[in-house]
Amino acid sequence: MRVGVNWRQIFQTGSPGDVFKIPPGLANMTCDQSGFCKRNRAYADAVSASTTPSPYQINPETIVFSQGQFNAIVDKLLTDGTIVRLPLTVSFLSSGLSRVTLDEERRQKGDIELRHESKARKERFNEAPDWAIVGGLDIDESAHLSEQQEPGSTSVQYGEDKRNKAVIQQNPFRIEFGRDDQVQMIFNERGFMNLEHWRPKTDQADDEGSEKEDQSTWWEESFGGNTDSKPKGPESLGLDITFSGYEHVYGIPEHTGPLSLRETRGGSDEAFTEPYRLYNTDVFEYELNSPMTLYGAIPLMHAHKQDSTVGVLWLSAAETWVDIVKAKRNGRTKRDTQTHWVSESGILDIFVFLGPKPADLTKAMGDLTGNSQLPAQFSIAYHQCRWNYMSDDEVKEVIAKFDKSAIPVDVIWLDLEYTDDRKYFTWDPDKFQNPIEMHERLDLQHRKTVVLIDPHIKNTQDYSVIQSLKEKVLAIRNKNNQTFEGWCWPGSSHWIDCFNPQGRAWWSSLFKLDYFKGSTHNTYVWNDMNEPSVFNGPEITMPKDNLHYGDWEHRDIHNINGMTFVNATYHALLERNPKKPTRPFVLTRSFYVGSQRLGAMWTGDNLADWAHLKESIPMILSLNIAGFPNSGADVGGFFGTPSSELLTRWFQAGAFYPFFRAHAHLDTRRREPYVAGSPYREIMTRAIRLRYQLLPAWYTAFHEASTDSAPILRPQYYVFPNDEAGFDIDDQFYFASTGLLIKPITSEGATSTHIYIADEEIYYDYFDNVIYSKPGKYRIETPLDKIPVLAQGGHIVPRKDRPRRSSSLMKYDPFTLVVFIGRDGSAGGSLYVDDGETFDYQSGAYIRSKFLFDSESSTLSSQDITVKGSMTKAYHKAMADVRIERVIFIGAPSKWQGKTSVTSEQDSKKHESQLTFRESVGGKAAWAVIKDPKVTITKDWKISLA
């Protein structure tokens, strides 16, 4: 418990509306305040200023290359002549990736002594892959030694057509990774590699060769009144990775700031002075344009240049810092990006991606760590949340006002105050007297609830959950091997250890409908505070010397912790109805590599200001390219009260977030979209309805992401990897494969904006058909009711145009196809449909259609590309009457003028349908509409306009 902070008094006297404030001096630490970060930065500076050879070299007598793997011992030579042995494995994978692991032999064998009689595990943590990796580890046994080998190094050819090459140098140790005879990245080029080996605590430095070396944080470290006992001593590891010829790097979420990551040492005036930090933390009112840590961590970095993208996944679950420097080599016009990665503990485990395209990286990442979940359809519609809706009557009132205002909504959220005195799996008996009736009413309206359930369990009497947790000994332990007690919303709390399989099984039992009374099949879950947030812990999180299942220290697994909790909740919801499981929905704040398989995330406690709206775009883009597309920000900002203009613009932006939820702190003014006066209410309603209109395209995009990890929101460099002018652009994006280009308005009072077009394709304004016919930057008028959305020619976008109160009510509604004809006169698109809730699609219960408009024949066709399964026939029969009610052509050719009918054909039956044509006027494209072509979505069809 922190010195000088009376946490018990805070929680005994605080009201639900009190905002938790971080006491002075207890906010997030800087690199200088982090012992291992400061040491490794100092080590890098010393190496840069020295001519002393690197102490790391491969012992050539230990080298073995066999069946696609290179194994050796890296010797770390100490100044007294002692050698520390570090087992190295470089694996060449069938996927074209390579993997580098480095361990410490003495810790590996458990041949060390722990201080303070600690029960901690002696090895370096090596179980991150158990949580993050799901496939792609098959070894490429055809990888072979290159024909030409240089003395002192080993060269290996691998990957498709053996285009990839790794050169492993012995002395000093370093690895070059190349593709097509060009070096792409280099490990340890600058000699910053530093693995802090185990050593007994002594009075003097006996092995690092410097009397001036600061040992003050080797054996214990204090911050904010908490002292870390460090029973294993110093164990950090660092490595420099140079991306040769790459000036832009992206990724390593979660941070604020530009998508193209900034330098952190030296560089321009815009450079940061701190490294990017990955350490999941409950950050109160987080800073903007900052490398500071936030709630989640995906240590994946893309490096990009014209015609090439490469990347690394630094698979550490411990606190990690990343420095970035950009420097020119002699004779080169482009700069290298030099990165320096440092983690507090664990083994070195790095995956190397050699592209060459951005899509190759995201697909390989999905193959390795899992594609994003195919979500339940309701979860990609609109969510309404507030801390808090205070009663079941208020829930009914809110829903009634949405319906009265004809604003669609799928989900109502219940924050902390629905519980009985902040005890999860309970209901406040006064405020929520009949939660079953509330849920049943919502179910009749085809709506859901999401309730908050956090990992801290209130430590109190007469609460069966905490009693069971204690009896079964399933909580996280402190450094003394006793149940850890900390403080969070309920006051004194214990935390479930979801690394423990028995803990996960117990957690699942709590969600059974006969245990969590008041919940129903349409109750879903929000996992917040799972970094974990511990109000009286160091940096508002858990002490690093706490112990988890397997006796791993919390320092080893910190960034995975939140994911383990979501994993337990996801499987609990799966098991709630084992006979006919439905797709779980779980929202998380904390995340790690692999969390995308389990649900959605949001960017945490943002503020109701224009800067936070603006920063949400690059934050969500960064998450999308890092493999977590189902992401969003609190629409309107959590803290503070937005102006009507800001709230309206935020709804317009939020309509294009993959996860679309409005949320607000209880001390803010009510801001449901029906509250606003005219014209704001009408404009927000149109933005929400636009989301529902495009739900077929959204669901198709989520399906695509679930099969190949394609980002749902795609930054400019991803779509046009050869266009250098777009590498810095992060305020506009493409929506999946639809060709829709969106530029949200994020500035107060803006009545116009500039949107950038990179290619020669024709573009149309989505709303009024204005034509943009060549590359360049265009000024677009943006009155308050205008969302800048352009449609790239050559795409067919599926919609549903009939407004409904919720997405489930749209299930059997007919479709509209919008054909944006490209410069060459053609267009294409696709549609994916299933029941939106079960796993029957895995047995073929879905519809997958490919649309094509051919300019030569003037024919629009649909091809069923469903891979048939045991449930295909029954599902197609159930959907047999779902039809296409309209086809809209934008950019219709002038030869259609005067044409009044078209011929459609399906099942060898032909029908005549009405065609309406409108010619081009005032810079707007000609368009045409086919009404009721009498074709359905389950079978092939074609429409001839010849």
N, C-alpha and C positions, 0 to 999 in steps of 0.2 A: 504494500500500500504506500502511495506516495507521501513523502514527508510534507507536512503543512497543508494537506488537503483532507478535509473531514468528509469523506465520501458517504458515511452512514448518515450524517446530518443532511447532506444534499438530497439523498433519496427519501429520507423520512419527511422532509419538509417540502420537497418539490412537488409542483402540480403537473398534470399531464401537458400543460402548455409551456412549461419551462423549457427553454432552449439550452442544451448542454454546451457550456463554454470550456474550451481548453484552458486550464490555468497557465499563467505566464511561464515561459521557459520549458513547456512540456510539448511543444509542437514538433513537427518532423525534424530530424537531425540533418545536418549537412555532412558532406564528405569529411571535412575536418573533424567533425564530432563522432564519426564512425571510425573506430580504430583500424579495421582492416582496409577500408577504402583509403584512408589517409596513408597507411603504410604502403599500399600498392601504388598509389600515385607518387609517393616519395621514391619508391623503388624504380618506377619508370623514369623519373627525373634523373636519378643517379645513373641509371644505365645509359640514358641519352648523353650524359656528360662524361662518360667513361669510355676507355678503350679496353677495359678488362674483358676477356672472353666470357661468354655466357657459361654459367655453371651446369647447363643442361646439355647432355649429349647422349646419343644412342650407343650402347655397347654393341659393337658389330658382331660379337660372338653370340649374341642372343637373338639375332634376326632370323625369323622363320616366315617365309611366304608360302601359303598353301591354301588351295581351294578358295580363293577370293579374299583371304585375310592376311594382313601383315601383323606379326607379333614381334615385340622386342621389349627390352628393358631400357628405359631412359635413366641414365645415372645423373643424379644431382650431386655435384662435387662440392663438398664443404671445405672451408679454408684450412681445417685441420687434417685434410686428407680423407675424412670419412665420406663414404658414398651412401646416398639414400637411393634405394631402388624404387623405380616408378614403372609398373607394368603398363605398356602401351599396346593398344589394338587399333588398327585401321581396317575397317570392314568396307568392302565394295559391294553394294547392294544391287539386286536385279532391277530395281527401280531407276538406277542411274545415280542415286544418291551415294554418298560415302559417309561413314561414321567414324569419329575419332574418340576413343575413351582412354583416359589416363587415371591410374589409381596410385595408391601409396602402399607398398607391399607390407610394411610393418603394421599399419593400421588394418589392412586387409586381413592379416593373420591374427589380429587381436593382441599383438605383442606390444601393448602400451599400458601405461598405468594411468588410471583416472584419479583426479584429485577430489577431495571432499567426500570420499566414499560414495561417489556418484554411481547410480545404476544405469547410466546412459550406455548406449551401444558404442562399441569401440571403433567399428569400421566407419569409413566415410559413407555417407548416405548414397545408395545406389538403386533405390526403388522408384525414382521418378518415372522411368519408362513404364512401370506397372500401371500407373495412372494415366499417363499421357499417350502412350503408343499402343495402337491396336492392329497394326499390320505393316507391310512394306519392309520387313526385316530379312527377307530371303537373301541369301548371299549369292552374288554373281560368280559362280565357280568358273565362268569363262574369262574373268578378269585375269590378265597375264602380265608378266614382266615385259617391259618394252625391249625391243631388239637392241637398242643402244643404251647402255648403262654408264653413267658417269661415276668415277671413283668417289667413294664416300657418300653415295646416295643410292636409293632404290626407286626406280621409275615403274609405275603400274598403269596400264591402259584398261579402261573399264567403260561401262555404259553402252548406249546404243551405238552400233558401228564402231565401238571403242574410240569414240570422239573425245572422251574425258581422260584426263591424265593426272596422276598424283606423283609428285617427286618428293620423297621423304629423305631429308638430309640428316646426316648423322651428327656432325659437329661443326657448328652448334646445331642443336635440334631445331628443325623448321620443316614445314610442309608447304609446297606449292600445289595449288589445284588449277588445272587448265582445261580449256575446251577448244577444240579446233586449232591446236598449236599456239594458243594465246593464254598467258597466265591471267587467271581471273581473280584469285585471292591467295593470300599468303598468311600462314600461321607463324607467329613468332619472328617475323621479319625484323622487328625492332628490338627483339630480345627482352620483352617485358614479361615473358613467362615466369611465373613465380608460384610455386606450390609450397606452402608453409608446412613443413614436415613436423611430425611429432618429436618433441624433445622434453626431457624432464625439466621442471622448474628449478633454475639455479640462480645464484646471486648475480652472475655475470653472463653476458652474451658469450657463448662458447662455440658458436658455429656459423655465425652469419658474417663474420669478418669485419665488423664495424663496431667500435666501442660507442659510437654516437647513435647507434640504432635505438629507436624509441621502443622500449618493451612495456611501456606503461599500460597498454591495453592487451597484452598477450594473455594475461592470467585472470584478469577481471576487468570489467568496464561498467561505468556508471553513467546513467542519463536520466534526467527527470526524477531523481530520487530512487531509482531502481538500480540494483547492482547485479550484473550478469556474472555468474560464478565461473563460467568457462572451464568445466572440468577436464576438457580435452586439450586445453591450451589453444594456441593459434593454429588454424587449419584452413585459411583462405587459399584461393587459387586464382590466378590471373593469367590472361593471355592477350596478346595483341593480334588482331586480324585486320589485314590490309586488303581493301577492295581496289584492285589495280585498274586505274582509268575510270573509276566510277565516282562521279561527283555527288550523286544523290543517293541517300539511304532513307528507308521508310520502315515503319513498323514499331516494334518493341512497345506496344501499348501496355499500360494505360497512362497517358500523359495528356496535358493540354499543349497547345502550341501548334506550329505548322506541320503539315503532313510530311514534307521533306525535312528530315531532322537537322537541327542546327548543330554547329560546332559547340564544344563545351570547354575548350582550352584555346585561348588565343583567337585568331580569326577576326571576323568583322565586328562592327559595333553591335550587331544583332546576336552575336554568339552568347550562349549561356556561360556562366562561370562555374556551375555545378554539373557533374555528370548526370545523365539520365539514371533514375533510380527505379528499381523494380522490387517493391516490398509492400505487399498488400496491407493497406492501412485505412482506418476510418478517418477520413480527412474532412474536417469541418470547414465549409465555405472555401473550397479549394481555390488556389491561385490559378490565374490564367497565364498562358504563354510561359510555361515553366516546365523544367524537367523533373519536378518533385514527384514523389510517388503518389499513386492514387490507389484505387480499390482492387485492381487486378493486374496480372502480369502474364504476358505472352512473349517470351524472349526470342522472338523471331524477327530477323532483320532482312529486308530486301535491299539489294544494291542495284541501281539501274543506270544504264546509259543507253545511247542510241543503239537499237538492235540487240540489246542484251540485258538480261536480268539474272542475278545470282542471289544467293542468300545463305544464312546460317540460322540454325535453331540451337541455342545454347540451353541445354536441358538441365538446368539447375533449379531446384525448388527453394533455395536459400536466398537471402537478401543479395541483390546483384546491382552493381553500378556499371554504367557504360559511358566511357569518354569517347568523343568524336572529334577528330582533327582532319582537315582537308589540306593537302599539300601537293605541289607540283614536283614531278621528277624532272631531272635534266633532260631537255630536248622534247618534252611533251607539252601539248597545249592544254590537255585535260588534267585535272587534279585527281589524285588518289584520295579515297576516304580511308583514314586510318582510325580504327576503333580499338579500344582497350576495355576488355570485359573482366570484371572482378566479382567473385562470389565468396560468401563467407565460409562455406563448408561444402561437403559433397565431393563426388568424383568429377573429373572433367568429362563431359559427354556432349559432343557437338555433331550435328548432322549438317552436311554440306550439300547445297542445292546449286546446280550449275545451269538451270533454265533450259533453253535460252530465253523463253518468253515469260512475262508475268503469269500468264495462265498456267504455264508448266509448273511454276512454283506453287501456286495455290492448289493445283490438283495433286501434286506430290505431297504437299502438306496434309491434304485430306486423306490420301492413301495411308499416310504414316500415322496420323493422330485421330482420324475419323472425320467424316463429313458432318456438317451441321444437322441437327435433328430436323426431320420433316414434321413441322409443328401441327397441332390441331388447328383447323381453319379459324375457329373463333379467336385464337390467340394472335392472329395477324390483322384482326380488325381493330376497332377503337376501344380503349380501356379508360375508364373514369376512376380516378383515385383521389383521396384526400386523407390527410391525417387530421381528423378521422371522421367517418360517418358514425355518429354516436349511438344509433339504435336501429333496430329492424324497421321501425316506422320511418326513420329518416331515409333508409335505403329505398323503401317503397316510394317515398316522396320524390327522391332524386330521379328514379326511373320514370315516374309518372310525368315529371317535368320534361325529361328528354322526349317522351312520347308526344306530349302536348305540343312541343316545339318541332316535332318531326325531325329530330336529330338521331341518327342511328348510334347505338352503343351495344357492345357485346358483353362487357364485363364490368362489374362494380367491385371495387377493392375495399377491404377492411384492414386498416392499420392496427396498431397496438391496442387501442382502447376497446376493441370488441371482447377482449379476454376478461376473465374474472381476476382482477388485481394482477394483471400481467403474468398470468400463468397460462402457458400455451396449452392447447387442446381443451380449453374451457371457454365458456361464454359468460359474459357479465349477466347475471340473472335478472338485473333490473332493466338494463338497456336492450338486451337481446333475449326477450322472454320466450320467443318461439322461433329459433333459427331454422328449424325444419320447415315451418310454414313459409318463412321468408324464401328459403331455397326452392321450395316447390312452386311458389308464385313466379320466381325468376325462371325456373325451368319451363313453365308453361309459356313464358315469353321468349323461350330459346336463348336465355342469357345465363351467365355463370357468375360465380364469386371467386375472388382470390383473397385468401387470408394470410396474414403475416405469421410466420413461425420461424423464430431465430434459434441459434444453437445454444444460447445461454438458458439454463433452466433455473427457475427461481428456487432459492434455498430457503424453504419455509416448512412449517409443520402442516399436516393435513393436506398434502398435495401428492397424489399417488405417483406422478411422473418422477419427482425428485426422489421419493422414497425408493422407487424401483431402480433408478439410476445408481443410487448409493448401494443398494443391496447387491446389485449385479456387478458392481465395481467397473463401470463402463465410462467413467469420466476421465478427462485429461488430468494428469498428475503434476504436482509441482516438483521442484528439484530434489525435495526430500522424500519423493515417492508417495506423497499423500495427495488426496483429492485436492485439486487446485480450486481455490475460492477467489473470485474476482467480482467486479461490480459492473453491471450494465443496467438496462432499463428496469428490471425488477428489483434492483438493489443487489444484495448478496446472491451470487449465482455460481453454478457449476456448468461445465461445458462437456457435451457428449464428445467422445473420441470416435469419429467416424472412420479412422484408419482400422479400427477393430471390427472384424467381420461380425462378432457377436453384438457389437454396438449397432451396426447397421441393421441386423436382424431385429433387434429390440426396437429401433427407431421405426421400422416398418410396422411393427405391431401397434404402434400408437395411432396410426392412420386408419386402422380398421373402423368401419362405420359404427360398429357396436362399442368401440372404445372412445373414439372422438365423436361423442354424441353431439348432434346438431349439425354435423357435416353431412354432405350427400355426395352423390356421384358427380354433381356439377360444382363441387368445391375444389379449388386448386390452390397453389401455394406460392408464397413469396418468401424466399430466404434472404433476409437482410443481415447485416452486422456479422457476416461470416468470414471476415478477414483473419482472425476474429477481432471484433471490437471489444476491448476490455477497458472500461473508463478509468480504472486506476492502475492500468498497466503501462509499461514504457511505450511511448508514442501511441497511446490509446489502443494497444494490442497486447498480446500475451508475452510473458517473459520468455526469452529464448532458451533458458535452461529448463523449462517445463518438459515433461516426458509424455510421449505418446505410445500407442501400441507398438510392440517390438522394441521398446526402450529407445526409440529415436528421439533426439532432442527436438524441441520445437524449431530451433534455428535451422535444422536440416530440412524441414517439411513445410515451413511457414506458408509459402506461396501456393502450395497444393491444398492447404487446409480447407479453404472455402469450397473448393471443388469436391472434396470428399463428402461434405455436408449436403451439397446439391445432389450428388450421386446417391446418397442414402435416401433423400426425399423423392427423387425420381423413381427409384425402385419401390419405395413405399407406395407411391401412387399406382404404379404398375400392378402391385400385388393387392391393391384394394378390391379389385374385382377380377380374380384370377381366371374365371371361366370365360370372360369376354373383356380383356383389358382394353382400355382406351389410352390414347396417347397422353402422357402426363404433360402438364404445363407447370414449369417451375421458373420463376424469375430469380436471378442471383445478382448480388452486387460484387462479390469477390469471384475471381475466376483465374484459371490457369490453362495451359495447353490441354485440350481435350474437353473443356467445359462446353464447347459448342455442341457436343453430342447430347447434352442434357437439357437444354432449354435456351432461355433468353437472358440478356443482361441489360442493365441501364447504367448511365454514367454517373449516378450518385447525386449527392446533394448540391445541385447547381443553384444559381441565383437568378432571380427575375430581372435580368438586365440584358441589354443588347449584346454585350461582349460574350456572355455565356451562350446566347443563341448562336452567335457567329462561330464560337469555338466548337460547338457541338458537331459541326459538319466535318472538319478534319479528324475529330476524335472517332466518329463513327466510320469514316473512311479507313482510318488506321486499323480499326477492329475488323473491318471487312477483308482487307488484304491479309490480315494475320490469321484468318480462318474462323472468325466469330461474327458471321453476318447478322445474326438475329439480335440486333442491338439498337438502342435508342436513348434519348435523353428526356428528362421530365419536361413535358410541354408546359410552357409558362414559367418554368423555374420553380424550384422547391421553396427556397427562402425568398421572402419579399413579395410585394404585390406588383404585378406588371401593369403597365398602362394598357388601355384598350388596344392601341395600335400594336404594341409589342406582343400582346397575347394573340392578336389576330395573325400577325406575321409568323408567330411560333406555331400556330395550328397549321398554317400553310406549309411550313417546313416539316412539321411533324407528320403530316400526311404522307411524306416520303421517307420517314424513318422506317426501317424494317419492323421495329417494335414501337408502337404508337400508343403512348399513355400520357395523359395529363395528370399531374400530381401537385400537391400544395401542402405547405406546413399549416398546422391548425391556427397559427397566429395571423395568417394572411386573410384578406377578404375573400369571400366566396367568388369563384371564377369559373364555375361550370359554363359551358358555352351558351346555355340558354339565359344566363344572368345578364350578359352584356346587352346594351341597348343597340338600336339600329344605327348604322349599318353593320356593326361588328358581329352581331349575332348571326345575321344572314350570311356574312362572308365566311365566318368560321364553320357554319353549317355546310356551306358549299365545299369547303376544304375536306370536311369529314366525309361528305357524300362522294367526293372525288376518290377518296381512299376506297370506299365500298364499290364504286363503279369499276375500279381497276383491280378488285380482289382476284378475278381470274388470272390476271397478269402477275399479281403478287404471289399467288399460290403456285403458279407455274415456275416463278423465279425461285421460290423456296424449295420446290422439288429439284430444280437444277442444282441448287446449292447442296442439297442432300445427296446428290449423286456424284458431283465432281468438285465440290467446295468452291464453286465459282462465287465471287463476291456478288451480293445483291445490289449494293451501291458501289460503283466502280469509278475510281479516280481517273483523271485525264490520262496520266501516263500508262495506266493499265489498258485502256482502250486503244490508245495511239502511242505505242512504245517507241516509235521512231521520231516523234514530234517533240523536239527539245523545248519548244515554247510552252508545252503543257506540263513539263516535269515539276514545276513549282505550283501549279494551280490546284487549290484545295477548297474552293468555295463553290464549285459546281461539280456535278457528277452525272453519270449515266445509270439509269435504272435497269439493272440486269441486262438481258439480251433484247429488251424491247426497243432500243434505239431512242428512248425518251431521255432528253438532256435537261436537267433541272438546275436552276440557279436560285436558291432561296434568297429572299430579301432579308438582310440581317442588320440594316442600318436605319436608325430612326429618321423618319421624314422622307425616306427615299422615294422618289417618283420615277426613277429610271435606274437601269443597271446596264452593265456590259456583260455580254456572254460571248465566249470564245468558241469558234468552230474550227476544227483542225483539218478536216478532210474536204474532198471535192464533192461529196455527196450533197444532194439537195436536202434542206431542212424546212419544216413547216411549223409555224406556231400552232401548238396543240389546240388552242381555243378558237383562233380566228383565221387560221390557214395562211397567214402571211408567209411569203416565201423568202428563204435565205439561201442564195444559190452559189456561194463561193466561200472559201476559207477566210477567216479573219475575225475581228472583234466587232460585235454589233451592239449598238445602243438600243435597248428595249424600254418602252414606257411601262412603268409599273405602278399604276394607281393602286390603292389599297386592296382592291378586289382582284388584282392580277397576280398570278403565280407564273414566273417565267419558266415555261416548259416548251421545249422544242422537240419535234419528232423527226428523227433522221429517216430520210427516204430509204425504202427497201425493207421495211418492217411491217408486220401484221400484228396488231395488238388486240387481244381478246378483252371484252368488257361485259358487264351486266348493267343495263341502264335503268332498271326499275328500282326505285328507292324502297328500301325495307327498313324495319326497325332493328334487325340484327342480321348477321351474315347467314345464320342457319336457315332463316326464312327465304333466302335466295337460292336454296339448293336446287330447285327444279325450274328456276327462272330461265328464260331463253337468253342466248348470248348475242352480242353484237361484235362483229369483226370490223376493225378499222384498218384499212389497207393504205399505208403511206407509200405511194409509188415512188420508186427510186429513179435516179437519173437515167438508168438503163431500161426503165420501164417495168421492172420486176419488183417483187416483194416476197418476203417469207416470214414465217413465224410458227409458233407452236402453242399448244394448250395441254395442260395436265389437270385432270379431275379425278378425285376419289371421294370417299364418303366424308373425309375431313376429320375423322375422329378415331377410327379403329386402325388396326394393323392389317386389315384385309388386303390392302394394296400389295402386301408382300406375297400374297397368293394370287395376284393378277387382277384384283378388284379395282381397276382404275381404267381411265381412258387417256390415251396419249395420242394427240393428233398433230400432224405436220401440215401446215398451210403453205401453199405456193401460188403466187400469181405470175403467170408466164406472159410476157409481153407479146411474143410472136403469135401465140394462139389466142390471146386475150381471154385466157381461161384461169379462173380461180378454182383450186382444187384442195381437197382435204384427204389426207392419207392416214388411216389408223395404224399407228406404229406400236400399239400395245403389245408387250411380250406376254403371250397368253399363259394363264395359270389355272389352277383348279377353280378359282372363283370368278374368272373373267366373264363367263357366259351369264351367270346369274346377275352380276353387277350391270353388265351392259343391258340386260333385259329390264332391270329396274330403272335405268336411265334412258330407255329407248325413246321416250317422248320429248326429251330435252332437245330443243332445236336452236337453229340460228334464226333470229327474228329480223336482223338487219345486217347488211354489209355496206360500209361507208368507204368510198374510195376518195382519198385526198391526192390531188395531182392527177385527176382523171384526164385522159387524152381527149383532145378536141374532136377526134373522129366519133366519139360517142354522142356528140351533140345531135339532137333529133331522134336518138334511139330511145324507145319507151318501154321496151321489154327485154328480158333475157331468158335463157333456157337453163334450168338446173336439172341434174340427173343424179339419182341415187337408187340403188337396187334395180337398175335397168328401167326405172320409171322417170319420165321427163315431165317437167312442169314449167309453165310460163309465169314469170313474176314481173312486177312493175319496176321500171328503172326511171329515176328522176335525175336529171343532169343540170348542174349550175356552172356557168362559164366563169372563167377567171376575171376578176374585177379589182382594180386598184392595188395591184401587187399581191393579191391573194390567189391561192391556187383554185383551179376548177375542182369541183367535187361532184360525186354521184352517189346515189343511194339505191340499193336494192331492198325492197320490202318483202319480207316473208318468202325467202327462196324455197321454202318447204324442204329443207334438209336438216338432218339431226346430227348429233355429235358422235354417235357410236359407230358410224359406218363411213366408208369412203363416199365422197361425192365430188361433183364438179359443176361449176357454173360458167357457161360460155357467154361472153360478151361480144363475140365476133359479129 
